[in-house]
Amino acid sequence: MLTGTSGIAFVLAVAIVGLVFVVVQLRSVLRHDTGTDQMREIADAIQEGAAAFLQREYTILAIFVAVVAAVIAGGISLNTR
């Protein structure tokens, strides 16, 4: 088992290898052609739909979190009386 300085060095080395891998993969993907006009239109439509979905999802999630926080806060205040 790695402990102390050797453990930190190992984690940093693995992190650096991971970052290098990501950069290599990113450059590989960005080097490719983006496709025909029709493919780009479809990709834009998918991206627009995904953004709309995420906006709606985050709105619902924020409401849910606020309600749960209020319920927890109410429960805590009832238990401390």
N, C-alpha and C positions, 0 to 999 in steps of 0.2 A: 504494500500500500504506500502511495506517495504522500508524504507529509512535509510540512514546512516549505522551505525554499524550492525543493525539487518539485513539489506538487504545483506550486505557483508557476514555475518555469514550464512545466508540462502543459498546464492549462493555457498559458500564453502562446506556446508553440502551436498547439492545436487550433487556437483562435486565429492565429496568423495564417496557418495553412487553410483554414476555412475561408478567410477573407480573400486570399489569393484565388482560391477555387471560384468564389463568387465573381470576382473581377474577370477571370478568364471566361466563365460562362456568359456573363453579361456582354462582353465584347463579341463573343461568338454569335449570340442572338441578335445583337444590334447590327452586325455585319450583313445579315441576310436581307433580301428584298422584302418590302412591306406588302407586296402583292399587287394585283390589278386594282383598277378603280372600284370595281364592284366589291372586291374583297375588303378594301378600305372602308367603303360605305357600310358594309355589314359589320365590320369591326367597330366603327363609330357608333352604330345603332346599339350594338351589344354593350359598349362602354357606357352609353347614355342610359340604357336600361339598368345596368348594374349600379350606376351612381344613384339613380332614382330609388332603386330597391334599398341600397344602403342608407340613404337619407331617411326613408320611411322606417327602416329597421332601428336606426339609432334613435329616432323620435320615440318609437314605442318602448325601446329599452330604457330611455331616460325617464319616461313616465313610470315604468315598472320599478326602476330603482328608487325613484322619489317616493312611491307608495310604500315599498318595502322599508325604506329608511324611516318613514313616518310611523309605520307600524312598530318597528323595532324601538324607535325613540319613545313611543307611547308606552310600550311594554316595559321599558327600562324605568320610565318615570313612575309607573304604577308600582313597580317592585321596590322603589326607593322610598316610598311614603311610609 
